[in-house]
Amino acid sequence: MPFRRAASQMLSRLRTAGLTDIADKLDAGVRLDLSDGVRLFESPDLLAVGWLANRERERRHGAKTYYNYNIRLEATNVCVASCLFCSFARLKPGDEGAYTHTLEDVWGKLRARAHQPLTEVHVVNGLHPDLPFSYYTELLQGFKRIRPGIHLKCFTAVEIAFFADLYGKTDEQVLSELKHAGLDSLPGGGAEVFAPRVRKKLAADKCDADRYLSIHRTAHGLGMRTNVTMLYGHIETIEERVDHMLQIRGLQDETGGIQAFIPLAFHPDNNQMRKLPAPTATDSLRVHAVGRLMLDNVPHIKAYWIATGVEVAQTALWFGVNDLDGTVQEETIYHVAGAKTPNTMTPRQLERLITAAGREPYERDTLYNIVRSAAVAS
């Protein structure tokens, strides 16, 4: 009886919010369009939007919530791009705060964790103009020598485009050579917002949306899986957010190679957009929820707790999210932009967060094979 009453109350809220036709579309398996996405963003009833997203999440995954045992490494922050939102990059070697680790130093970070049952190394770098291509191939080869079974999720599509242009190769050649050296999949960074207006203002000197998507398409054709992100909460419009999601959905229709959509909250500290406010918790919850509703063909929606904050990521598990990323361990990009989150969480901590939210924690590998399930008391 209480369940029926709650369902009736939610249906009433959906009617009041003007979302019953969207709920009917979802029930009938009819895809949402641009106008539907805009209405979901504009609806004053966040909980009604979240309820719809949670319903779609539970249809796919039930209470199951994933995390992985990973380490994130950034080998260099030297970067020729001058993205207005970036607090991490330094334009050239020798600038204050610039660094480029030796290969031995980067490998040492993996060696130092020989006691940890890591399943993934995640590498994202600046666009360094002076390093040879061999730096990157040897980096991958060294990781595999140290731990042959580790999954290497390295180099954004923006980095792949930069390598191709710098070293006189095609995007496919770069991907093929990196795959031969040990690359297993691509992270989703560098997507920002696909709208040309936004990219021109914020990130004019790195690859455009068409090339970003083309590189992911090529990676899928080579048998690699990828993630895709969206940087939200700055100058983008609601329509541009929804269009970004629709372009992701279109690529997934073509290839089926996207594993997860990861909204990334804009952080304003220590960059050229510091006058803008950071997105609110409600905005973060809504972006994740609308992502789950629009991206009907993408299996997983991930809340990157480093970016959203731990509490918002935990709450997002009821707003369409079924993945909390992982242990991370080393992260500088968001922390130099003012993130107040910890640099790392242990598997036990992630499991407790998931369980306390009323969900079931599962450790996964990068390809979403289950490593183990965890029954943890809240």
C-alpha positions in Angstrom: 0.0 0.0 0.0 2.7 2.6 0.8 4.4 1.7 -2.5 1.2 2.4 -4.4 0.7 5.7 -2.6 4.3 6.7 -3.4 3.9 5.8 -7.0 0.6 7.7 -7.2 2.3 10.7 -5.6 5.1 10.6 -8.1 2.7 10.3 -11.1 0.9 13.4 -9.7 4.3 15.2 -9.5 5.1 14.3 -13.1 1.7 15.7 -14.2 2.3 18.9 -12.3 5.8 19.2 -13.8 4.5 18.5 -17.3 6.7 15.4 -17.7 4.1 12.7 -18.2 4.6 12.6 -22.0 8.3 12.1 -21.4 7.6 9.3 -19.0 5.2 7.7 -21.6 8.0 7.9 -24.2 10.4 6.2 -21.9 7.9 3.5 -21.1 7.3 2.9 -24.8 11.0 2.8 -25.7 10.7 6.0 -27.8 13.8 8.1 -27.9 13.8 11.6 -26.3 14.7 14.5 -28.5 16.3 17.9 -28.1 13.1 19.5 -26.9 12.6 16.8 -24.3 16.1 17.2 -23.0 15.6 21.0 -22.7 12.4 20.5 -20.8 14.1 18.1 -18.4 16.7 20.7 -17.7 14.1 23.5 -17.3 11.6 21.5 -15.1 11.4 23.1 -11.7 10.9 19.6 -10.1 14.3 18.1 -9.8 13.1 15.1 -7.9 10.6 14.2 -10.7 13.5 14.3 -13.2 15.6 12.3 -10.8 12.9 9.7 -10.3 12.7 9.2 -14.1 16.4 8.8 -14.3 16.5 6.4 -11.3 13.8 4.3 -12.9 16.0 4.0 -16.1 19.1 3.3 -14.0 17.3 0.5 -12.1 15.9 -1.0 -15.3 19.5 -1.5 -16.5 21.4 -2.1 -13.3 19.1 -2.6 -10.3 20.9 -1.5 -7.2 24.3 -2.5 -8.6 26.9 0.2 -8.4 30.4 -0.1 -9.8 33.8 1.3 -8.9 37.3 0.2 -9.9 40.7 -0.1 -8.3 42.7 2.4 -10.4 45.5 4.9 -10.3 45.4 8.2 -12.2 48.7 9.6 -13.4 49.6 12.8 -15.2 53.1 12.5 -16.6 53.5 16.2 -17.7 51.5 19.4 -17.3 53.3 21.2 -20.1 50.7 22.1 -22.7 50.6 24.3 -25.7 46.8 24.6 -25.5 45.5 27.6 -23.5 42.0 26.5 -22.4 40.4 29.2 -20.3 39.0 26.7 -17.8 42.3 24.8 -17.1 44.3 25.4 -13.9 46.6 22.4 -14.6 48.6 23.3 -17.7 51.8 25.3 -18.0 52.5 26.6 -21.5 56.2 25.7 -21.7 59.0 23.9 -19.8 60.5 26.2 -17.2 57.3 28.0 -16.4 56.6 28.2 -12.7 54.9 24.9 -11.7 55.7 23.1 -15.0 56.9 19.5 -14.8 57.6 16.5 -16.9 58.4 13.3 -15.1 61.0 10.9 -16.4 59.7 7.5 -17.5 61.4 5.9 -14.5 59.6 8.3 -12.2 56.2 7.5 -13.7 56.9 3.7 -13.7 58.0 4.1 -10.1 54.5 5.2 -9.1 53.1 1.8 -10.4 56.0 -0.1 -8.8 55.3 1.5 -5.5 51.8 0.0 -5.5 52.9 -3.6 -6.1 50.9 -4.5 -3.0 47.7 -3.1 -4.5 45.4 -5.3 -6.7 45.1 -2.5 -9.3 43.3 -3.2 -12.5 43.7 0.1 -14.3 46.2 2.9 -15.0 44.6 6.1 -16.2 46.9 8.6 -17.8 46.1 12.1 -19.0 48.7 14.7 -19.9 49.3 18.2 -21.2 50.1 18.6 -24.9 53.9 18.8 -24.6 55.5 20.1 -27.8 59.0 18.7 -27.3 58.7 15.1 -26.2 59.3 12.4 -28.8 56.6 9.9 -29.6 58.7 7.2 -28.1 58.2 8.8 -24.7 54.5 7.6 -24.9 55.1 4.2 -26.5 57.8 3.4 -24.0 55.6 4.7 -21.1 53.0 2.1 -22.1 55.5 -0.7 -22.7 57.0 0.0 -19.2 53.7 -0.2 -17.5 53.0 -3.6 -19.1 56.5 -4.9 -18.2 55.9 -4.0 -14.5 52.4 -5.4 -14.5 51.4 -7.3 -17.6 47.8 -7.7 -16.8 47.1 -4.0 -16.1 44.6 -2.2 -18.3 46.0 1.0 -19.7 43.3 3.7 -20.3 45.5 6.5 -21.5 45.5 9.7 -23.6 42.4 11.6 -24.5 41.3 12.1 -28.1 42.7 15.6 -27.9 46.1 14.1 -27.1 45.8 11.6 -30.0 45.0 14.5 -32.4 48.0 16.4 -31.0 50.3 13.5 -31.5 49.1 13.0 -35.1 49.7 16.6 -36.0 53.0 16.9 -34.1 54.6 13.7 -35.4 53.2 13.7 -38.9 50.9 10.7 -38.5 47.3 9.9 -39.1 45.0 9.6 -36.1 44.6 5.9 -36.9 48.4 5.4 -37.1 48.8 7.0 -33.7 46.1 4.8 -32.2 47.5 1.6 -33.8 51.0 2.3 -32.7 49.9 3.1 -29.1 47.7 0.0 -29.1 50.7 -2.1 -30.2 52.7 -0.6 -27.3 50.0 -1.6 -24.8 47.1 1.0 -25.0 43.8 -0.7 -24.1 41.2 2.0 -24.1 40.7 5.8 -24.2 39.5 8.0 -21.4 36.8 10.5 -22.2 38.5 13.8 -21.4 38.8 16.7 -23.8 35.2 16.6 -25.0 34.3 19.8 -23.0 31.2 20.9 -24.9 30.9 20.1 -28.5 29.1 23.3 -29.6 31.5 25.3 -31.8 30.5 28.5 -30.1 31.7 27.2 -26.7 34.9 25.5 -28.0 35.9 28.7 -29.9 35.7 30.7 -26.7 37.1 28.2 -24.2 39.4 25.8 -26.1 40.1 27.2 -29.6 43.5 25.7 -29.9 42.7 22.0 -29.6 40.9 19.6 -31.8 37.3 20.3 -32.6 34.2 18.1 -31.8 34.2 16.4 -35.2 37.7 15.2 -34.8 37.2 14.2 -31.2 34.3 12.0 -32.2 36.2 10.7 -35.2 39.1 9.6 -33.0 36.7 7.7 -30.8 35.1 6.2 -33.8 38.5 5.1 -35.1 39.4 3.7 -31.7 36.2 1.6 -31.7 37.1 0.3 -35.1 40.4 -0.9 -33.7 38.6 -2.8 -31.0 39.1 -0.3 -28.1 36.4 1.0 -25.8 36.2 4.6 -24.8 34.4 6.9 -22.4 33.0 10.4 -23.2 32.8 13.4 -20.9 31.0 16.8 -20.8 32.3 19.8 -19.0 29.3 21.6 -17.6 28.5 24.7 -15.5 30.3 27.5 -17.3 29.1 29.4 -20.5 27.2 26.6 -22.2 23.4 26.8 -22.8 20.9 24.1 -21.9 20.4 23.4 -25.7 24.2 23.0 -26.1 24.3 20.4 -23.3 21.5 18.4 -24.8 23.0 18.6 -28.3 26.3 17.3 -26.8 24.5 14.3 -25.4 22.7 13.7 -28.7 26.1 13.7 -30.6 27.4 11.1 -28.1 24.2 9.0 -28.7 24.7 9.3 -32.5 28.3 8.0 -32.3 27.1 5.1 -30.0 24.5 4.2 -32.6 27.3 3.8 -35.2 29.9 1.9 -33.2 28.6 0.7 -29.8 32.0 1.4 -28.4 31.2 4.0 -25.6 31.1 2.5 -22.2 30.3 5.5 -20.0 29.2 9.1 -20.0 31.0 11.2 -17.4 29.7 14.7 -16.7 32.6 16.9 -15.3 31.8 19.9 -13.1 33.6 23.1 -14.0 35.8 24.4 -11.2 36.7 28.1 -11.4 39.7 28.5 -9.0 43.1 29.4 -10.4 42.1 29.7 -14.1 40.9 32.4 -16.5 37.3 31.8 -15.7 37.6 32.4 -11.9 34.8 35.0 -11.9 32.2 32.4 -12.8 30.5 30.4 -10.0 30.9 26.7 -9.8 27.9 24.6 -10.7 25.5 23.9 -7.8 24.8 20.4 -6.4 21.3 20.6 -7.9 22.8 21.3 -11.3 25.2 18.4 -11.0 22.4 16.0 -10.0 20.3 17.2 -12.9 23.1 16.9 -15.5 23.7 13.3 -14.5 20.0 12.5 -14.5 19.3 14.0 -17.9 22.4 12.2 -19.2 20.9 8.9 -18.1 17.6 9.8 -19.8 19.0 11.0 -23.1 21.7 8.4 -23.6 19.5 5.4 -23.9 22.3 3.4 -25.7 25.2 4.2 -23.3 25.4 1.5 -20.6 26.9 3.5 -17.7 26.6 7.0 -16.2 29.5 7.8 -14.0 29.8 10.4 -11.2 33.4 11.4 -10.9 33.5 12.1 -7.2 36.7 14.2 -7.5 34.7 16.7 -9.6 31.3 16.6 -8.1 32.2 16.2 -4.5 31.8 13.0 -2.5 28.3 13.8 -1.1 26.9 14.8 -4.5 28.3 11.7 -6.2 26.8 9.6 -3.5 23.4 11.3 -3.9 23.6 10.9 -7.7 23.3 7.1 -7.2 19.6 7.9 -7.1 19.7 10.3 -10.1 20.7 7.9 -12.8 24.3 7.2 -11.8 25.5 3.6 -11.5 29.3 4.1 -11.3 31.5 6.1 -8.9 34.8 5.8 -10.9 37.5 4.4 -8.6 40.2 4.8 -6.0 42.0 7.4 -8.2 45.0 7.9 -5.8 46.8 10.7 -7.6 44.9 13.5 -9.2 46.1 17.1 -9.8 43.9 18.6 -12.6 40.9 19.2 -10.4 42.8 19.9 -7.2 44.7 22.8 -8.7 41.3 24.1 -9.8 40.1 24.2 -6.2 38.6 20.8 -5.6 38.2 20.1 -1.9 37.8 16.3 -2.4 40.4 13.9 -1.2 43.1 12.7 -3.6 42.2 9.1 -3.1 39.6 6.7 -1.6 40.2 3.1 -0.6 37.9 0.4 -1.9 36.5 0.1 1.6 35.6 3.8 1.6 33.9 3.5 -1.8 32.0 0.4 -0.7 30.8 2.2 2.4 29.6 5.2 0.4 27.7 3.0 -1.9 26.2 0.9 0.8 25.2 3.9 2.9 23.3 5.2 -0.1 21.3 2.0 -0.2 23.1 0.5 -3.2 25.1 -2.6 -3.8 28.9 -2.1 -4.4 30.7 -4.1 -7.1 34.4 -3.8 -8.0 34.8 -3.9 -11.7 37.6 -3.8 -14.2 37.8 -1.2 -16.9 35.6 -3.2 -19.2 33.0 -3.7 -16.5 33.8 -7.3 -15.8 33.0 -7.8 -12.1 36.2 -8.4 -10.0 34.2 -8.9 -6.8 31.0 -7.9 -5.0 31.2 -6.5 -1.6 28.7 -6.8 1.3 29.7 -4.0 3.6 27.7 -2.9 6.6 26.6 0.7 6.5 
